[in-house]
Amino acid sequence: MSDQNARGLPPMELPDDLAIVYSNVVRISHSLADFVFDFTQLLPGQDNKVAARVVMSPQATKLLLRALAENLARYEAVNGVIQLPGDNALATDLFRNIHPPEKPGG
């Protein structure tokens, strides 16, 4: 397999000085030709400056969506379903691990 690995991807080299960016918010915009992903950290008391911008073609964006869906499915198969805020009622979130005591002798 010349310049590609088993999944058909070309090898990628990570530069030693590559900055790692943590992001918990992404703003997505698009034009006819490109999708733009602006990544930032939403933290109390800090400015919301864009830490990284990624621009992709619509085709690459759709492939990314497919890859993310496949990887999330594999992750949840091993680690359980990822719960998102608003998926449950507040009472369920607060009291889901509280169970009534069993009846004596039952």
Phi and psi in degrees as a GROMACS rama.xvg file:
@    title "Ramachandran Plot"
@    xaxis  label "Phi"
@    yaxis  label "Psi"
@TYPE xy
-39.1954  -97.4327  SER-2
-102.624  22.2594  ASP-3
-131.572  150.272  GLN-4
-87.0629  -172.183  ASN-5
-63.4215  -24.2055  ALA-6
-92.0409  3.71371  ARG-7
85.6632  10.5995  GLY-8
-96.1914  142.765  LEU-9
-69.0756  153.135  PRO-10
-63.9037  146.859  PRO-11
-123.44  135.289  MET-12
-106.679  131.924  GLU-13
-95.2642  117.486  LEU-14
-62.1201  148.152  PRO-15
-60.8977  -30.7834  ASP-16
-97.21  17.0078  ASP-17
-65.9383  124.902  LEU-18
-79.5592  135.585  ALA-19
-94.3692  129.138  ILE-20
-116.543  124.69  VAL-21
-89.904  135.582  TYR-22
-140.004  136.279  SER-23
-119.495  6.05333  ASN-24
-143.233  137.157  VAL-25
-132.644  131.488  VAL-26
-100.185  128.313  ARG-27
-115.386  128.926  ILE-28
-134.732  167.964  SER-29
-154.527  157.565  HIS-30
-120.49  -173.441  SER-31
-62.4139  -32.8925  LEU-32
-100.073  -22.8708  ALA-33
-143.564  154.307  ASP-34
-108.637  138.569  PHE-35
-119.184  126.967  VAL-36
-114.702  114.575  PHE-37
-105.25  116.324  ASP-38
-100.153  135.608  PHE-39
-145.366  172.424  THR-40
-111.246  125.997  GLN-41
-100.429  98.064  LEU-42
-129.244  143.346  LEU-43
-59.2184  136.788  PRO-44
76.6348  8.36685  GLY-45
-121.55  150.317  GLN-46
-68.8817  147.698  ASP-47
-95.1452  67.9302  ASN-48
-86.162  142.494  LYS-49
-65.522  125.49  VAL-50
-91.3308  -27.2733  ALA-51
-157.03  145  ALA-52
-125.438  130.484  ARG-53
-121.82  128.933  VAL-54
-114.757  129.238  VAL-55
-135.143  153.876  MET-56
-71.2622  159.186  SER-57
-56.6617  -38.1823  PRO-58
-66.0732  -44.3907  GLN-59
-65.3922  -36.3066  ALA-60
-64.3853  -41.3583  THR-61
-66.8385  -37.583  LYS-62
-65.8104  -37.6372  LEU-63
-62.8929  -44.3808  LEU-64
-57.3175  -44.6018  LEU-65
-63.1829  -44.9999  ARG-66
-64.4979  -40.3771  ALA-67
-63.7191  -43.6703  LEU-68
-61.3334  -44.27  ALA-69
-63.9713  -43.3156  GLU-70
-69.9527  -38.2286  ASN-71
-63.2338  -40.0781  LEU-72
-62.2908  -43.9741  ALA-73
-64.1123  -42.9165  ARG-74
-59.9914  -48.9334  TYR-75
-68.0007  -28.9289  GLU-76
-64.545  -31.6625  ALA-77
-92.0949  -40.6286  VAL-78
-108.067  -3.45473  ASN-79
94.8359  164.006  GLY-80
-67.7671  134.782  VAL-81
-78.0073  120.657  ILE-82
-87.0152  134.699  GLN-83
-106.974  147.435  LEU-84
-56.0955  137.266  PRO-85
91.6449  -7.45804  GLY-86
-70.3618  -27.7799  ASP-87
-125.866  165.327  ASN-88
-70.9111  153.803  ALA-89
-55.43  -42.5383  LEU-90
-60.1838  -38.6865  ALA-91
-64.1582  -44.2873  THR-92
-62.5548  -39.9909  ASP-93
-78.1626  -35.5652  LEU-94
-119.647  16.0776  PHE-95
-63.2015  -27.4487  ARG-96
-95.0691  4.67915  ASN-97
-97.8874  123.868  ILE-98
-121.39  141.923  HIS-99
-63.7565  149.237  PRO-100
-66.3496  151.226  PRO-101
-72.697  150.292  GLU-102
-68.4544  139.604  LYS-103
-60.8173  138.725  PRO-104
73.0292  11.009  GLY-105
